[in-house]
Amino acid sequence: MIVANSGYAKIYKWVDEDGKVHFSDRKDHSVEQELVSGKTEASPSKRSSTR
């Protein structure tokens, strides 16, 4: 059985020389980046209610 998980994404974070924070799903080897997320999930406030 094969199960696909579309909720997985690598998110990278870096701060530029002006102090602005950036996020990307692509690794850029020209700047120092931090891996900040490996799995994406909707927060409870964003989930739809079934009531």
C-alpha positions as CSV (number, residue, x, y, z in Angstrom):
1,M,0.0,0.0,0.0
2,I,1.3,3.4,-1.0
3,V,0.3,6.5,0.9
4,A,1.0,10.0,-0.3
5,N,1.4,12.8,2.2
6,S,0.9,16.2,0.6
7,G,1.2,18.0,4.0
8,Y,5.0,17.8,4.1
9,A,7.1,20.8,3.0
10,K,10.5,22.1,4.0
11,I,10.4,25.8,4.9
12,Y,13.5,27.9,5.1
13,K,14.0,31.2,7.0
14,W,16.6,33.8,6.7
15,V,17.2,37.5,7.6
16,D,18.6,39.9,5.0
17,E,21.1,42.7,5.6
18,D,18.2,45.1,6.4
19,G,16.8,42.8,9.1
20,K,13.8,41.7,7.0
21,V,12.8,38.1,7.6
22,H,12.1,35.9,4.5
23,F,10.6,32.4,4.1
24,S,10.9,30.1,1.2
25,D,10.3,26.5,0.2
26,R,13.6,26.5,-1.7
27,K,17.1,26.2,-0.3
28,D,19.3,29.1,-1.4
29,H,23.0,28.2,-0.9
30,S,24.1,31.8,-1.3
31,V,22.6,32.8,2.1
32,E,22.6,31.2,5.5
33,Q,19.1,29.7,6.1
34,E,17.4,27.9,8.9
35,L,15.1,25.0,8.4
36,V,12.0,26.0,10.4
37,S,9.3,23.5,9.4
38,G,9.1,20.0,8.1
39,K,5.3,19.5,8.2
40,T,2.5,21.9,7.4
41,E,-0.8,21.7,9.3
42,A,-3.7,24.1,9.5
43,S,-4.0,25.8,12.9
44,P,-7.2,25.2,14.9
45,S,-8.5,28.6,14.1
46,K,-8.2,27.9,10.3
47,R,-10.0,24.5,10.4
48,S,-13.6,24.4,9.3
49,S,-16.1,23.4,11.9
50,T,-18.5,20.5,11.1
51,R,-21.2,21.6,13.6
